[in-house]
Amino acid sequence: MKSLFSDHIDLTAKVLDFQLQRQNIVSANLANINTPGYKARTLEFEKDLQAALGLSEAGAVARTHPNHFPLPFSAGQTEAEVTRSLTPRVVQGLDNVDLDAEMAAMAKNNLIYNTLATVLQKNFAGMKQRIADGGK
């Protein structure tokens, strides 16, 4: 069934979901900074996303034949993986949540999320304009 939305909108929405999950995990890490024995968690989804898009590690499209087209993105085939840090800090009596690293991760995640939200906003503004123009 043909969709009103193009595939890149589904892709952007899925990445926004992952970024939101990552933000929640970073927030949980920061909330538990003084909790004894708490292990910081991270969310990794970039490699699985590249695999779902048919991209190699370098980001180039991986094709077996020059006449083949890459597969369309399927949001249902992409998952995120939560991992726990297994390397304890050397400082006796402290947890393994690094405040500076978590704040940097939060800032980076916030920038990416805002950029993706802007991309979606521009896509919908373009669709609105096409509808207003009568599809011309």
Secondary structure by P-SEA (a helix, b strand, c coil): ccccccaaaaaaaaaaaaaaaaaaaaaaaaaacccccbbbbbbbcaaaaaaaaccccccccccccccccccccccccbbbbbbbbcccccccccccccaaaaaaaaaaaaaaaaaaaaaaaaaaaaaaaaaaaccc
